[in-house]
Structure formats: structure tokens, C-alpha cells
Amino acid sequence: MKRKAAPNPSTPTKRKRPEVPEYHLATPARDGSGEIIWPAPEDQIRTATDFIIECAKSNERALIVPDKDTDGLASGAILHRTLVALGLDPTLIDVHLIEKGNTIHSTSERTAMKASNPSYIIILDQGSRKSPPVIDSPHKALVIDHHHAELEDFPESALFINACHSPPVVTSSLLTYLLCEPLHSDVATQCDWLCVMGTHGDLGTTLKWEAPFPDMKDTFKKYTKKALNDAVSSINAPRRTATYDVRSAWDILLSSAGPADVLKHPRLLAARREVGDEVERCTHTAPKFTPDGKVAVFRIESAAQVHPIIATRWVRTSAIARESRLITYESQAGHLNSNKLDFILVANSGYLPGKVNFSCRVPRCARSRDPPVDIIVALKQYAADAPSGTLVERLGEDFAHGHTVASGGIVNHDEFEELMASMRVGEKVSKPAETNGSPRKNTKNGTAKQKNTLMNYFAKPKS
């Protein structure tokens, strides 16, 4: 009878895929009386709703400033349609799109926004930080957001609503939809597909639309989930190209009656092909690691904004396995999988001259950690540990912003290299010698000498 081969202890066993709780089942925040705080604090909901109604009834100029991705643009389109439905003349509504590499706080952007002479400014999905007023002329401002922020992290005198402390955290498009849907009957019929697109753009296409999220079954029946998800990629594509064509995506989204109109537009089809080719070119870069295996770093150089796509792709479609203290790179597996890995970082040194744009994501294997992985805290700690003692300040306000599980930044090249040095990325870690076990076999050129050969196996033993 054949004997089964003994298991090879050096071969890593297949690790069970970690279970990640469904997004909508996150433990909600509660107020002092035990009431659930969702999708944002009640006082912020009232403030934002009153602002939108006042803006629509004012008959004065309004400026919408949405972020460049599908969530931001969908938020802006929902708000635009709501203001028109409530009676604001469309000719009084301007839209300002931030230029490549800038933020709403950049001097050139503040000047451009002021030139519209707005009485009302609504900023959507741009992230928030403490700053002077949005523009330096009289205006009223509202920030609608879901990125991580504290109460003081907003422009001076601006009103705000932020969902970041009210799990399950909604996207900016879903937050905008929940604010606007009760204000006019047309919002649900004209904007439900925009809400789904923006939400899937940020939270992924496998999100379950179950309580507390609104019921979107009718929306999926009307447009189909595939069409909605494909439209997300189409709207994201132009701003990822080297030409940073956000304007085309906005114009197409605002003028479309549904995802079918988005999918057939030739400009978006061309942009998707261009971005797909660039992602394929850059995505096979091998990672380097911090010595403790907590961070995997991918370095690319591209004029296109493909670093967030590659970060997400690695989280979802590849694997990093850990053996003892040595990490090996595997390209044909189902997902990032390591008992030490906290997050991955994809750095693009070709997007802006003299800058490094980077995106970080927490892989599935780390999603259920307790305490949870916080990329923002981790990045700031790495910077604080730099020998110079001044790296945190020099990295600036565009470092480590966004979400705790999906962060990033734009920093100068030299400061980024100093950060990598502080993280000790790529440093080799020698494997510790074996102790309290069998002594190593004598080897030559790394291969153990086999004592039992055909010649001596059949030879007669010496007398």
C-alpha cells in the first residue's frame, strides 16, 4: 500500500479568507438619549437642508464645487437638479472644477471661485481642513462631505455636514441625496441613479443596499446594476487621463437621463481605453516592504491618475503571503493576504512635476483587525519618527488625508523619500537562526547533500 507523503512544513498552508462584516451592519453612533446618529448629526442635517432651501429661493448666484471623482460629480449633479427643481434659475448656477494637483484652498482656485461672484457656495466631497473663508468676498458656504474631519476642520464661517462619525459612513452622493430627496418629488426619479453611481464609486459594487441605506431595488430594476457600475468607470476615466478632462465627465453626467446615456458617449469610451492601457502598463510593479511587513509600497511613474486604481486592484486581485519573517510576492492569487500587512501604498512620481501622489488602501485581510487599521494615524506616526524631527510640518496639509481605510496625499519628492526612509521601506531582514531544534543539514550551494542514493541503497552492507 502506498504511503502518503509527509506534509512539507516549509509549504505555507492555505489561509482562510478573513471574514469582513457587511458595510451596512457597522455599529451605529448614538446620542445621549440612545438615538442613532445617521447619516449625520441631526443639527447638521437641519443646517444643510435649510441652506439648500434658502439658496434655491434666493434668486442669487450659486456656485457648486464638486470633487472630480464619480462620488463628487454625482453629488454635484444631484444638488444642481434639486436647486433647479426648487425654482432656482439654471443660469444662476455655476460649477467650478478644481484643476489638476490643486485643492479648494489653492490661491488660484480661490481666485477663480471669487470671479463667479457667488452669494452661495456649496462644496461637495472635497475633504475638509481648517482654513480661511472659501473666498475673500461676502458669501455663504456649505460643505457636504464624508472624509475624516473634526469639528474645527472646516473653512472659516462655513456651515457643514459631515458623515464621517456616523457609521455606516455614507458617501457624499448618498448624503446629498438623503438631504435633497425629501425637498422635491422629482429628486427620487431624476437622481436615484446618480446616488447609486456615486456610492458604488466609493464603496464598491458589492455594497448591499439594506437598512439603514435606502431601498434602491426599483433603481436597479430600471437601469440594471451592470449599467450603473459600468457608468461609474466611464465617469471616472476622463479625470484619470493625462489631460485631466473632468469637464467632459461633468457635462455628460449632468446632461444624461440615465447610465445608458453615459455608456454610449464616445469621449468616455476613449478615456476608458486610455486609462485601461496605462493601468496595465503600471500594475505589474513588484512591491517593497517595511521590515515588519505592515506596509507594502509600489512605486510607479505615470502622467495619468492610475495610482488609486492600482492600489484598489492590489487589494482586491493579488496576494502577498508571509512566510516566517520573509515576505514573498505572488501575482496569481485572490486578494492581499498577510497576517502582518496593514495597508498598501502606491506612489506615483510622474503625475505632477516635483511631487509624489500616493494612495493607500487597507486590504481585506486587515479589515477586521481590532483595533482597526487607521492609515492616517500610521502615516503621521511614520513621519513623526523621522530623525529630522520636522518632516510632519514639511509634508504639509496635503499629506495623509481622506479616510482611515483609504488615504493618500500629494507631497514634495524629497519629503516623500524621507518618509520612505523613516518607514525603512525595502530594508532586508535577515532570517533568524534556528534554535531549540534539529541542527541544519550540511549544504553546498544551498542544497542539502542526499546520503541515500541508488548506488548505496542496493549495495551490500560491509561486513
Phi and psi in degrees as a GROMACS rama.xvg file:
@    title "Ramachandran Plot"
@    xaxis  label "Phi"
@    yaxis  label "Psi"
@TYPE xy
-69.4493  136.79  LYS-2
-91.3179  141.721  ARG-3
-72.4839  139.97  LYS-4
-65.5234  139.312  ALA-5
-66.0968  142.741  ALA-6
-62.073  140.226  PRO-7
-83.671  112.851  ASN-8
-64.8298  -18.948  PRO-9
-81.53  -13.5252  SER-10
-86.4956  119.924  THR-11
-66.8204  135.504  PRO-12
-73.8161  152.233  THR-13
-67.5358  121.222  LYS-14
-81.6086  136.069  ARG-15
-65.015  135.21  LYS-16
-63.2232  125.758  ARG-17
-64.9123  142.759  PRO-18
-85.5004  127.393  GLU-19
-113.381  126.226  VAL-20
-59.85  146.129  PRO-21
-59.1385  140.829  GLU-22
-57.9666  -42.1476  TYR-23
-71.7408  -10.485  HIS-24
-93.4991  10.6099  LEU-25
-58.3768  144.438  ALA-26
-65.6506  122.132  THR-27
-76.1208  157.143  PRO-28
-81.8101  151.785  ALA-29
-132.291  150.257  ARG-30
-85.7097  -174.552  ASP-31
-60.2484  -27.0033  GLY-32
-93.6917  3.12849  SER-33
92.0374  -0.199155  GLY-34
-75.2517  141.274  GLU-35
-69.6541  134.628  ILE-36
-98.5537  99.1549  ILE-37
-160.993  139.185  TRP-38
-82.114  -4.75311  PRO-39
-159.828  168.558  ALA-40
-55.8014  141.941  PRO-41
-60.1808  -38.2449  GLU-42
-66.4823  -34.0232  ASP-43
-70.5322  -35.6518  GLN-44
-62.7144  -45.3065  ILE-45
-63.7389  -42.6672  ARG-46
-60.3833  -47.0214  THR-47
-66.5536  -41.9697  ALA-48
-62.7409  -45.4368  THR-49
-61.8846  -38.3727  ASP-50
-63.6226  -45.9595  PHE-51
-62.4637  -43.7046  ILE-52
-64.59  -44.0144  ILE-53
-61.5069  -43.0461  GLU-54
-61.0596  -44.4127  CYS-55
-65.7876  -34.7036  ALA-56
-88.6992  -6.61958  LYS-57
-74.7438  -27.1074  SER-58
59.6129  33.4456  ASN-59
-121.29  169.976  GLU-60
-69.3989  134.894  ARG-61
-122.145  142.744  ALA-62
-121.372  121.162  LEU-63
-99.9236  129.574  ILE-64
-125.205  84.3325  VAL-65
-88.199  155.29  PRO-66
-69.9018  168.587  ASP-67
-82.8732  -16.5451  LYS-68
-87.4051  179.806  ASP-69
-61.8613  -39.3961  THR-70
-62.0367  -45.9078  ASP-71
-66.6827  -46.6002  GLY-72
-66.4141  -38.8341  LEU-73
-64.5077  -38.6991  ALA-74
-59.5235  -46.0903  SER-75
-63.4095  -40.6744  GLY-76
-66.6424  -39.1043  ALA-77
-61.8182  -46.2745  ILE-78
-65.1615  -43.1483  LEU-79
-57.6285  -49.2314  HIS-80
-65.5948  -33.9733  ARG-81
-67.8913  -45.3774  THR-82
-60.563  -41.0823  LEU-83
-65.8751  -43.0654  VAL-84
-62.4913  -31.8557  ALA-85
-82.9255  -3.55765  LEU-86
115.337  -0.0938887  GLY-87
-77.5505  131.192  LEU-88
-62.395  125.421  ASP-89
-56.0494  -27.6485  PRO-90
-70.2165  -12.6753  THR-91
-92.2381  -1.03189  LEU-92
-105.986  119.014  ILE-93
-107.207  156.083  ASP-94
-126.791  127.636  VAL-95
-112.354  124.816  HIS-96
-108.968  126.604  LEU-97
-67.9012  137.526  ILE-98
-73.0217  162.169  GLU-99
-55.8539  127.647  LYS-100
83.4332  -4.28011  GLY-101
-100.731  171.344  ASN-102
-130.078  174.425  THR-103
-65.0987  -14.5365  ILE-104
-91.0498  -8.87492  HIS-105
-63.4378  142.569  SER-106
-57.8313  -43.2364  THR-107
-64.1536  -34.6185  SER-108
-73.2493  -39.0508  GLU-109
-64.557  -36.988  ARG-110
-66.8064  -43.0701  THR-111
-65.89  -39.9117  ALA-112
-66.2199  -39.284  MET-113
-63.6676  -33.0579  LYS-114
-63.3825  -22.0184  ALA-115
-75.2377  -12.054  SER-116
53.8354  51.2342  ASN-117
-81.8797  146.022  PRO-118
-88.2672  -30.5071  SER-119
-127.579  135.879  TYR-120
-127.055  127.458  ILE-121
-119.431  117.261  ILE-122
-103.262  127.127  ILE-123
-124.641  124.35  LEU-124
65.0464  25.6929  ASP-125
-93.0081  -4.08648  GLN-126
79.464  162.368  GLY-127
-137.652  144.965  SER-128
-155.583  158.625  ARG-129
-64.3322  130.011  LYS-130
-161.116  170.563  SER-131
-63.7363  174.045  PRO-132
-52.9181  154.025  PRO-133
-54.3551  -45.0759  VAL-134
-134.306  161.329  ILE-135
-98.5292  40.7849  ASP-136
-137.043  161.632  SER-137
-57.4876  133.398  PRO-138
-169.734  168.393  HIS-139
-119.684  135.549  LYS-140
-126.859  144.924  ALA-141
-131.556  132.212  LEU-142
-108.283  121.577  VAL-143
-111.633  119.266  ILE-144
-155.706  169.187  ASP-145
-139.625  2.84313  HIS-146
-73.6288  156.595  HIS-147
-60.1426  129.982  HIS-148
-161.75  150.731  ALA-149
-100.172  174.611  GLU-150
-61.8496  -25.7777  LEU-151
-92.356  -1.09314  GLU-152
-91.0787  55.5738  ASP-153
-143.552  157.869  PHE-154
-58.9632  147.73  PRO-155
-57.5563  133.134  GLU-156
73.7448  -1.81094  SER-157
-81.418  141.16  ALA-158
-82.8114  159.605  LEU-159
-154.697  156.171  PHE-160
-137.227  127.592  ILE-161
-136.908  132.056  ASN-162
-94.2747  2.54012  ALA-163
-65.8764  -23.6306  CYS-164
-103.889  18.109  HIS-165
-127.977  75.0052  SER-166
-67.5022  150.648  PRO-167
-68.243  124.886  PRO-168
-66.4659  125.122  VAL-169
-84.6892  160.555  VAL-170
-77.3765  169.017  THR-171
-65.4558  -35.4821  SER-172
-68.4058  -40.5484  SER-173
-68.863  -38.876  LEU-174
-62.4449  -44.1054  LEU-175
-63.2332  -41.1532  THR-176
-63.0953  -43.7672  TYR-177
-65.9321  -30.6258  LEU-178
-72.1916  -41.2493  LEU-179
-89.3175  -28.8466  CYS-180
-56.8502  -39.6175  GLU-181
-73.2021  -11.1694  PRO-182
-84.4314  -22.953  LEU-183
-159.647  142.733  HIS-184
-65.8237  -24.2085  SER-185
-72.718  -19.9558  ASP-186
-62.4582  -45.4911  VAL-187
-62.2557  -40.7676  ALA-188
-79.7988  -28.9217  THR-189
-96.0879  -20.2172  GLN-190
-122.874  -3.27661  CYS-191
-60.611  -40.3165  ASP-192
-68.8079  -32.352  TRP-193
-65.9658  -40.2585  LEU-194
-61.0454  -46.0036  CYS-195
-65.0395  -44.5722  VAL-196
-59.0309  -49.3524  MET-197
-62.3238  -39.1764  GLY-198
-69.4495  -44.3456  THR-199
-65.9263  -29.6736  HIS-200
-61.8788  -33.6191  GLY-201
-98.0641  -39.8504  ASP-202
-100.801  -5.18455  LEU-203
95.5247  161.525  GLY-204
-84.1392  -6.61786  THR-205
-95.4104  4.36137  THR-206
-57.2716  136.35  LEU-207
-94.0362  123.688  LYS-208
-85.8981  71.4803  TRP-209
-121.673  162.079  GLU-210
-50.0488  137.518  ALA-211
-83.9292  -0.879443  PRO-212
-65.3991  150.286  PHE-213
-67.9006  155.698  PRO-214
-77.8095  116.892  ASP-215
-114.959  23.1959  MET-216
-57.6918  -43.6451  LYS-217
-63.8622  -35.4074  ASP-218
-64.3591  -43.9442  THR-219
-67.9679  -33.1918  PHE-220
-68.5576  -38.2006  LYS-221
-72.7288  -40.5534  LYS-222
-111.921  -19.5701  TYR-223
75.4944  141.353  THR-224
-64.5867  -37.086  LYS-225
-62.2751  -44.9098  LYS-226
-63.1586  -41.7955  ALA-227
-63.7931  -43.5373  LEU-228
-70.0948  -38.5218  ASN-229
-65.0641  -34.9238  ASP-230
-66.6687  -30.0086  ALA-231
-59.9805  -48.6768  VAL-232
-63.2562  -36.0366  SER-233
-66.6405  -42.4803  SER-234
-71.3827  -32.961  ILE-235
-71.892  -27.3389  ASN-236
-61.8057  -48.4395  ALA-237
-59.704  -36.9836  PRO-238
-75.4626  -14.9356  ARG-239
-85.7606  -15.7724  ARG-240
-69.4913  165.039  THR-241
-62.21  -25.9428  ALA-242
-84.6781  -8.96471  THR-243
53.5125  59.4784  TYR-244
-90.2171  64.48  ASP-245
-67.3886  -34.2199  VAL-246
-58.3759  -41.712  ARG-247
-60.8921  -44.7488  SER-248
-61.5119  -42.3886  ALA-249
-64.7301  -48.6246  TRP-250
-60.4469  -41.6135  ASP-251
-67.761  -43.8877  ILE-252
-63.6513  -45.068  LEU-253
-66.1078  -32.5097  LEU-254
-89.9873  -6.53127  SER-255
-86.1413  146.06  SER-256
-91.8952  -10.3233  ALA-257
-179.18  177.095  GLY-258
-63.0115  -25.8964  PRO-259
-62.1796  -37.138  ALA-260
-65.7246  -36.2935  ASP-261
-66.4371  -44.867  VAL-262
-67.9026  -26.178  LEU-263
-94.0701  2.17424  LYS-264
-77.0346  125.925  HIS-265
-62.6199  -33.6661  PRO-266
-63.5086  -40.2427  ARG-267
-71.7368  -36.4555  LEU-268
-62.9095  -41.5926  LEU-269
-66.0433  -40.5133  ALA-270
-64.8128  -39.1155  ALA-271
-63.6872  -40.1396  ARG-272
-63.9379  -43.506  ARG-273
-62.4955  -45.4588  GLU-274
-67.788  -40.2566  VAL-275
-59.5751  -41.6878  GLY-276
-64.105  -40.218  ASP-277
-71.3124  -37.9599  GLU-278
-62.0244  -44.1432  VAL-279
-62.7879  -36.5161  GLU-280
-66.1503  -37.7627  ARG-281
-97.3839  -14.6248  CYS-282
-77.1896  -14.0135  THR-283
-93.7123  12.012  HIS-284
-62.7547  133.944  THR-285
-80.6399  146.622  ALA-286
-84.8751  160.319  PRO-287
-118.753  158.179  LYS-288
-127.206  156.684  PHE-289
-73.071  154.273  THR-290
-57.7546  -29.8646  PRO-291
-87.1259  -0.560587  ASP-292
76.2631  9.79367  GLY-293
-80.5212  -23.6646  LYS-294
-131.454  131.788  VAL-295
-107.673  127.648  ALA-296
-115.83  127.622  VAL-297
-113.093  128.922  PHE-298
-110.104  124.739  ARG-299
-131.447  168.918  ILE-300
-138.839  108.979  GLU-301
-151.585  139.434  SER-302
-76.0712  -10.4579  ALA-303
-94.0421  154.907  ALA-304
-87.0568  72.309  GLN-305
-105.518  -4.98946  VAL-306
-62.2343  -38.1995  HIS-307
-66.5396  -35.6808  PRO-308
-64.3876  -43.9318  ILE-309
-67.2661  -37.7673  ILE-310
-60.0464  -47.068  ALA-311
-66.6631  -38.5615  THR-312
-62.9163  -42.6685  ARG-313
-65.666  -36.7347  TRP-314
-62.2294  -38.9721  VAL-315
-95.7816  -26.9344  ARG-316
-126.187  4.28398  THR-317
-133.854  179.846  SER-318
-141.4  144.213  ALA-319
-123.351  112.478  ILE-320
-98.3041  148.02  ALA-321
-117.356  125.122  ARG-322
-118.39  120.166  GLU-323
50.4942  -120.386  SER-324
-107.402  8.58522  ARG-325
-108.638  133.044  LEU-326
-100.934  132.049  ILE-327
-111.586  152.732  THR-328
-103.311  122.587  TYR-329
-121.779  128.93  GLU-330
-100.139  -7.34916  SER-331
-121.848  72.4199  GLN-332
-146.886  -178.355  ALA-333
-88.1198  -27.4663  GLY-334
-170.754  168.364  HIS-335
-65.8075  130.459  LEU-336
-146.057  109.412  ASN-337
-158.062  141.266  SER-338
-79.506  -4.75103  ASN-339
-114.038  -27.7743  LYS-340
-62.8513  127.175  LEU-341
-99.8508  -44.542  ASP-342
-159.107  163.352  PHE-343
-112.513  153.898  ILE-344
-132.649  122.854  LEU-345
-110.76  117.979  VAL-346
-109.754  129.601  ALA-347
-115.825  110.597  ASN-348
-92.6791  4.27941  SER-349
-111.516  1.99455  GLY-350
-79.2695  -43.7917  TYR-351
-130.128  137.638  LEU-352
-58.5942  128.868  PRO-353
74.6151  2.38913  GLY-354
-119.532  160.851  LYS-355
-122.205  119.229  VAL-356
-97.1955  131.526  ASN-357
-137.198  150.865  PHE-358
-127.73  139.007  SER-359
-123.148  144.456  CYS-360
-140.695  147.998  ARG-361
-91.9952  124.592  VAL-362
-74.7296  166.013  PRO-363
-55.988  -39.9157  ARG-364
-63.4516  -16.7075  CYS-365
-110.123  1.71262  ALA-366
-68.7112  -26.1194  ARG-367
-103.87  18.2288  SER-368
-65.9073  149.731  ARG-369
-133.369  110.71  ASP-370
-72.8978  157.458  PRO-371
-67.238  152.144  PRO-372
-67.5472  133.622  VAL-373
-124.323  101.59  ASP-374
-61.9265  -41.6069  ILE-375
-59.8246  -47.8461  ILE-376
-62.8131  -43.434  VAL-377
-63.5095  -44.9095  ALA-378
-62.2438  -43.7989  LEU-379
-65.465  -33.3345  LYS-380
-69.877  -41.1217  GLN-381
-58.9739  -41.7957  TYR-382
-66.7139  -40.2107  ALA-383
-65.3878  -26.6916  ALA-384
-81.1504  -6.36182  ASP-385
-62.2736  139.15  ALA-386
-57.1416  -29.3804  PRO-387
-64.701  -29.4067  SER-388
77.9698  -2.47407  GLY-389
-122.705  6.64689  THR-390
-65.1846  -39.0968  LEU-391
-56.0213  -46.1169  VAL-392
-67.293  -39.6512  GLU-393
-73.5134  -23.5102  ARG-394
-69.175  -27.1676  LEU-395
84.4513  -174.934  GLY-396
-76.5435  -17.0569  GLU-397
-93.2095  19.3108  ASP-398
-104.802  133.451  PHE-399
56.4729  59.6204  ALA-400
-118.495  171.845  HIS-401
111.367  -121.115  GLY-402
-120.705  160.728  HIS-403
-65.8872  -27.5942  THR-404
-107.673  -1.46778  VAL-405
-151.545  88.4202  ALA-406
-117.52  -174.061  SER-407
172.318  -160.982  GLY-408
173.274  174.747  GLY-409
-131.97  115.789  ILE-410
-137.036  161.644  VAL-411
-65.7963  151.312  ASN-412
-59.1814  -47.2293  HIS-413
-63.4388  -40.9938  ASP-414
-66.7871  -35.3716  GLU-415
-65.8721  -41.6022  PHE-416
-63.5426  -35.0332  GLU-417
-66.5635  -36.8917  GLU-418
-63.7169  -44.1093  LEU-419
-61.1387  -38.2374  MET-420
-66.6767  -39.1077  ALA-421
-65.0151  -34.3382  SER-422
-79.2308  -13.3778  MET-423
62.3183  39.6944  ARG-424
-65.9374  130.451  VAL-425
87.2899  -3.83296  GLY-426
-68.6108  135.969  GLU-427
-79.0619  141.355  LYS-428
-117.361  120.107  VAL-429
-73.4287  141.539  SER-430
-73.2458  131.148  LYS-431
-66.1202  147.193  PRO-432
-67.6151  149.053  ALA-433
-73.2227  137.757  GLU-434
-132.483  156.082  THR-435
56.0112  33.611  ASN-436
-145.216  -170.681  GLY-437
-67.1233  140.808  SER-438
-64.1738  150.399  PRO-439
-64.5753  147.352  ARG-440
-71.8675  147.458  LYS-441
-64.4997  132.249  ASN-442
-127.478  157.57  THR-443
-132.601  123.986  LYS-444
57.9491  32.237  ASN-445
82.651  3.45978  GLY-446
-120.324  127.459  THR-447
-66.375  140.038  ALA-448
-77.1272  127.899  LYS-449
-83.5272  121.516  GLN-450
-85.7545  -31.613  LYS-451
-92.3565  101.676  ASN-452
-113.781  170.477  THR-453
-60.1651  -37.4445  LEU-454
-65.1151  -48.0949  MET-455
-84.4402  -15.2657  ASN-456
-69.627  -41.6268  TYR-457
-94.111  -6.41805  PHE-458
-69.9399  149.493  ALA-459
-72.8677  137.853  LYS-460
-64.3123  144.09  PRO-461
-69.9925  138.202  LYS-462
